[in-house]
Amino acid sequence: MDTILKRSTAFHPQIDGQTKVVNQTMIHLLRGYNSKHPKTWDESLPYLQFAFNRAIQGSTLKSPFEQRYKARHNKHHVPCNFKEGDLVWLHLEKERLIGEGKKLKSIHYGRFKILKQIGDNAFQLELPPYMPMYSVINAENLKLFEPSLLDDDLDEDTFLPSVDDLKIE
């Protein structure tokens, strides 16, 4: 939904229809909620904002909260095209690496075998025993392992991090 809200001020009230409806709705909510104590209207704004954002809208049949965060979730969703037995690269965050020159160390390590799928977006990997991390990894941190055509005779430990590269927690 590519909507653009126009900001307004008291001296230049040029706003779009959507903002006008939201403002009217908030005024109605404030009147109903603060009818007995009108001077404390500012204290109730967070509660009314939450109520408005959780209310289902008639035009979309969804709440504003659901629309906003579902779109954000879908934007970052990684399609899972992995299956059990696949070999994958594992992306390690820089915080897991230690030692001199950690900024220049590789952050992708691999050939890790997928043992099983857990849920929609997580996989259990066969990690070496010296890697101090949980073996269930989100698909966002995995990439299908595709060896280079030039690397015919790679030994199995070529792309694995060393014990000196990782934090042991």
C-alpha positions as CSV (number, residue, x, y, z in Angstrom):
1,M,0.0,0.0,0.0
2,D,1.8,3.1,-1.2
3,T,0.0,5.8,0.8
4,I,1.5,9.2,1.5
5,L,0.3,11.1,4.6
6,K,0.4,14.9,4.4
7,R,1.4,16.6,7.6
8,S,-0.6,19.6,8.7
9,T,-0.2,22.4,11.2
10,A,-2.8,24.6,12.9
11,F,-2.0,27.4,10.4
12,H,-1.9,25.2,7.3
13,P,-4.5,22.5,7.6
14,Q,-3.9,20.8,4.3
15,I,-4.4,17.1,5.1
16,D,-5.6,14.1,3.1
17,G,-8.8,12.3,3.7
18,Q,-7.3,9.4,5.6
19,T,-5.6,11.7,8.2
20,K,-8.9,13.6,8.6
21,V,-10.8,10.4,9.4
22,V,-8.2,9.3,11.9
23,N,-8.3,12.7,13.6
24,Q,-12.1,12.6,13.8
25,T,-12.0,9.1,15.2
26,M,-9.5,10.0,17.9
27,I,-11.6,13.0,18.9
28,H,-14.6,10.8,19.3
29,L,-12.6,8.3,21.3
30,L,-11.2,11.1,23.5
31,R,-14.7,12.5,24.1
32,G,-16.1,9.1,25.2
33,Y,-13.1,8.1,27.3
34,N,-12.5,11.4,29.0
35,S,-16.1,12.7,29.5
36,K,-15.8,12.7,33.3
37,H,-12.2,14.0,33.5
38,P,-11.6,16.2,30.4
39,K,-8.4,17.7,31.8
40,T,-6.6,14.4,31.8
41,W,-7.1,13.7,28.1
42,D,-3.3,13.6,27.4
43,E,-2.8,10.7,29.9
44,S,-5.2,8.5,27.9
45,L,-3.7,9.0,24.5
46,P,-1.4,5.9,24.6
47,Y,-4.4,3.7,25.5
48,L,-6.6,5.2,22.8
49,Q,-3.8,4.9,20.2
50,F,-3.4,1.2,21.1
51,A,-7.2,0.7,20.9
52,F,-7.3,2.4,17.5
53,N,-4.4,0.4,16.1
54,R,-5.9,-2.9,17.2
55,A,-9.4,-2.1,15.9
56,I,-10.4,-3.8,12.6
57,Q,-11.0,-1.3,9.8
58,G,-14.1,-1.8,7.6
59,S,-12.3,-1.2,4.3
60,T,-9.4,-3.7,4.8
61,L,-10.9,-6.0,7.4
62,K,-7.6,-5.8,9.2
63,S,-6.2,-3.6,12.0
64,P,-3.6,-0.9,11.2
65,F,-1.2,-2.8,13.4
66,E,-1.7,-6.0,11.5
67,Q,-1.3,-4.3,8.1
68,R,1.9,-2.5,9.1
69,Y,3.8,-5.4,10.7
70,K,2.6,-8.0,8.3
71,A,4.0,-6.0,5.5
72,R,7.3,-5.6,7.4
73,H,7.4,-9.3,8.1
74,N,6.8,-10.2,4.4
75,K,9.5,-7.8,3.3
76,H,12.1,-9.7,5.4
77,H,10.7,-13.2,4.9
78,V,13.1,-15.6,3.3
79,P,11.6,-18.4,1.2
80,C,12.8,-21.8,2.4
81,N,14.1,-23.8,-0.5
82,F,16.2,-26.1,1.7
83,K,15.5,-29.7,2.5
84,E,17.0,-32.4,4.8
85,G,20.4,-33.5,3.6
86,D,21.3,-30.2,1.7
87,L,24.6,-28.6,2.3
88,V,24.4,-25.0,3.3
89,W,26.6,-21.9,4.1
90,L,26.1,-20.5,7.6
91,H,26.2,-16.7,8.1
92,L,27.9,-15.8,11.4
93,E,27.4,-12.3,12.8
94,K,30.6,-10.3,13.5
95,E,29.9,-10.5,17.2
96,R,30.6,-14.2,17.2
97,L,34.1,-13.7,15.8
98,I,37.1,-12.8,18.0
99,G,40.7,-12.1,17.6
100,E,42.9,-9.8,15.7
101,G,41.6,-8.8,12.3
102,K,38.1,-10.1,13.0
103,K,36.6,-7.6,10.7
104,L,38.4,-9.2,7.8
105,K,37.5,-12.8,8.6
106,S,34.9,-14.6,6.6
107,I,31.4,-14.5,8.0
108,H,30.1,-17.3,5.8
109,Y,31.1,-20.8,6.7
110,G,30.1,-24.1,5.2
111,R,29.4,-27.1,4.2
112,F,27.0,-27.9,7.0
113,K,24.5,-30.6,6.5
114,I,20.8,-30.0,7.3
115,L,19.6,-32.7,9.7
116,K,16.0,-31.7,9.9
117,Q,13.5,-28.8,9.4
118,I,12.0,-27.3,12.5
119,G,9.0,-25.2,11.9
120,D,8.5,-23.1,8.8
121,N,11.7,-21.2,8.9
122,A,14.4,-23.0,11.0
123,F,16.7,-25.9,10.4
124,Q,18.9,-28.0,12.6
125,L,22.5,-28.3,11.3
126,E,25.2,-30.8,11.9
127,L,27.8,-28.5,13.5
128,P,31.3,-29.5,14.6
129,P,31.5,-30.0,18.4
130,Y,33.9,-27.1,18.9
131,M,31.4,-24.5,17.5
132,P,29.8,-23.0,20.7
133,M,26.3,-22.3,19.3
134,Y,22.9,-23.8,19.1
135,S,22.4,-26.0,16.1
136,V,18.9,-24.8,15.1
137,I,19.4,-21.8,12.7
138,N,16.9,-19.5,11.1
139,A,16.7,-19.8,7.3
140,E,17.7,-16.1,7.1
141,N,21.2,-17.1,8.1
142,L,21.5,-19.9,5.6
143,K,22.4,-20.1,1.9
144,L,22.6,-23.2,-0.3
145,F,26.2,-24.4,-0.7
146,E,27.4,-24.3,-4.3
147,P,31.1,-25.1,-4.6
148,S,33.1,-23.3,-7.2
149,L,33.9,-25.2,-10.4
150,L,37.6,-24.4,-9.7
151,D,37.5,-26.2,-6.3
152,D,37.5,-29.8,-7.3
153,D,39.7,-31.3,-4.6
154,L,38.6,-29.4,-1.4
155,D,39.0,-31.1,1.9
156,E,36.0,-31.1,4.2
157,D,37.4,-28.5,6.7
158,T,38.2,-25.8,4.1
159,F,35.3,-23.5,5.0
160,L,34.9,-24.3,8.7
161,P,35.9,-21.7,11.3
162,S,38.7,-22.5,13.6
163,V,38.4,-22.7,17.3
164,D,40.4,-19.5,17.6
165,D,37.9,-17.6,15.4
166,L,34.9,-18.1,17.6
167,K,33.7,-16.9,21.0
168,I,33.1,-19.6,23.5
169,E,30.2,-18.7,25.7
